[in-house]
């Protein structure tokens, strides 16, 4: 993976709907110090259908430095982390939030998972985000309805750094708006995963509609007078 495709910064990274996919998080952002996740538990991404079973997968990937024991399709090739296994330092479970400190590539990292709907107000610690990842659970369908679109627009506007990177599953019908297209090796479900990446400058007037153009919406297409427009025109 090249530097163009990967987020090589050390700043804050947010994964919307990560489930057990710690592998992709560390492959795309191997040098970040703080990883935030907003996620609602899905039993499909667990060894035994429980939240603890999902956490076991995350620990396993970190401790083994690969997904050798954690592939949902066992026949797929094993994918290894760039810098080998990690060492778990501390784990704190507060019910609504799970925090895991670990050492990876001789650097302490912090993973904080908030169990909630990411189309609602984000927890206050999530701020100054330099990269957002939205695979699987994240879909542009969330933005069709103005209430959800407006919340995400406000979070994107208020909680990110002036320049940030947006990673999503490859969207062929929006290729012009996500100019960087790349594949990752086999993950937990498929032989390869197709991604798109966009460098976002939220200081540019109207930046939100550059990669969420109004013509993709089935509703409200004739009305730009909503919170998303107001926030992102500033």
N, C-alpha and C positions, 0 to 999 in steps of 0.2 A: 504494500500500500504506500502510495507516495505522500509527500507532505501536502500536496494540493488537495488530496482526498481526506486526509486525516487531520483532526484538530490537535495540533502540537502544543497548544498553550497549557499553562498550569492553572488557569482560572476556573471558575465554577461552571459545572456542566449539569444540565437537567435532562433526565430521560422521562418522557411522558408515557406511562404504561409499560414499565420494564418487565414486570413479572419476574422470571428467573434468568433473564438474558444479561447477566453480568459480563458474559464473554464479549458481546458486541460493544458494550460500553467501554471496556478496557482496550479493545482493539482500535476503536475509533478515537478514543481520548486517553492514550496511555500515560500522559504526563500530568493530567489534572490532579489537583490535591483534594478537591471537594466535589463529590458526586451527589446530586439530589435526584430523588425519584418521587413522582406522584403516581399512585397506582391503586386500583381497586382489585382485591384478590380474585383470581380466577383459578379454580381447582384443576383446570386442565394443565396448568403449568406447575405441577407439584408431583412428587413421587407417590404420595398417598392421599392426595386430595385435600390436604391440610396446609395451612400457612407454614407450619414448621417444616413440612415436606418441601415446600418451595425454598425455604431458607437453607435447607440441607443441600440443595442443588447449588445455590450461590456459594456456600462454604466449600463445597466439593471442587468447583471450578477454580476458586482461589487457591486452595491448598494443593491441588494437583497441577495447576498451571495449564489446564486444558479441560475440554468437555468430554474426556474419554469415558467417564461414567454417567454422563448427563445428557446424552443425545436422545431425543424423543423418537428418532428413527435409528436404531442401533447400527444399521448397515452403512450409514454415512461415515465418511472419513473423520478422523479426530482432528480438531483444530486446537493449536496451542497458542497461549499468550506470548507476546513478543519477548517478555522478560522473565519467563519462567514462573514458578509457584510464588504465592504470596504467603505471608505469615499473619494470622489473625491476632490482633493485640487486645481488643476489647469489644464487647457486645452489650448493648443496652436495649431492652424492650420495654417501651412505655405504653404498649397497646395501640395507640393511634400513630405511633412513630417507632421505627426500628433503626437503631444506629449501630454501624459496624466500623471499627477502626482496624486497618490492616496495613502491613508493610509490603510494598510492591516496588521492586527495582530500587531497594534501599531508601525508599521514601515513604513516609507515613501518609496514608490516604484515609479520607472519611467518607463513608457511604451512609446517607440518611434517607430512609424510605418513609414517606407519608402515605397513609392509607386513606385516600379520599378521591373524589372526582376531580380530574384536572381541568374540567371546563368550568369549575367554580373558583372563587378566590384562592390563590395559592398561599400556603403558609408563609408567615413573615420572614423566616430565615432564608427563603429562596429569593435571592436578589443578586444583582451584578452578574447575571448569567452570560457566559461567553459562547456557549454552544447548547443548542436544544436538539434532542433526538426524539423523533416521533415515529415509531415503527409499530405495525400491528394494531394495537389498541387505538392509536391516534389515526384519525381519518378526517378528510376535509368535510365529511358529512356533518361534523360537529359545527362547522362554520356556516352551514346553510341557514340555520335558525338564528335570527338576529340576537336573541339573548345570549346564546353560547358564543356566537361570533364576537359579540361585544366584550364579553369577559376575557376571552383569549386575546383579543386585540389590546385590551387594557393591560393584561399581564405582560404581553410581549413588549408593550411600550414602556411600562414602569419597572419591570424587573430584569431587564437585559442591559448589557453594556452597550455603548453607542454603536459599536461594530460587533456583530455576533454571527455565528454560523448555524444554519438550520439543516438538519439531516432528516430525510424522510425516505420511505420506500419509493422506488422509482415510479414516476408518474409520466407515462409516455405522452399523455395529452397536455402536459405542462412542461415539456422538455425545454422550451425556450426560456422559461422562467427559472428553471433549475439547471444552469449550464453545465455543472460538473456531474457526470454520470459514471458510476463505477460499480464493480462487483466485489463481493467478499466471498472467501472460501466457504465450504459447507458449514452450516450451523447445526441447530438442533433438529430442524425439520426438513431442509432442502439441500440439494447439492451446491447451490450457490444462492446468494441473496443480492438483489439489485437495489442500489441506493442512488439517491440524488442529493446534492449538496448545494446550498446557496449562501453566499456571503451577504449578510443583511446590513445595510447602513440605515439605521432608524433616524438619523439626522436629516435624511433626504425627505423632502415633503412628499407625502403620499406613498411612502415606502410600503405600507401594508397592501395596497392594491396592486403593487408591482408583481407580487407573487400569489395574490389571491384576487385575480381580476373579477369584476362584478359579473361578467358573462358566464361564470361557472355556476352561479347560484340559480336555483330554480325558483327561489322566492326573493322578494324584495329587490329585484333587479333594476327597478326604475327609481329606487329611492336610496340615495347615498347619504341621506341626512340621519345617520345613526351614530352611536358612540364610536364604532370602529373608525368611521371616516373622520370624526372630529378629533380623536386622539392621535391618529396617524398623519394628519395634515399639519401638525405642529412641528 
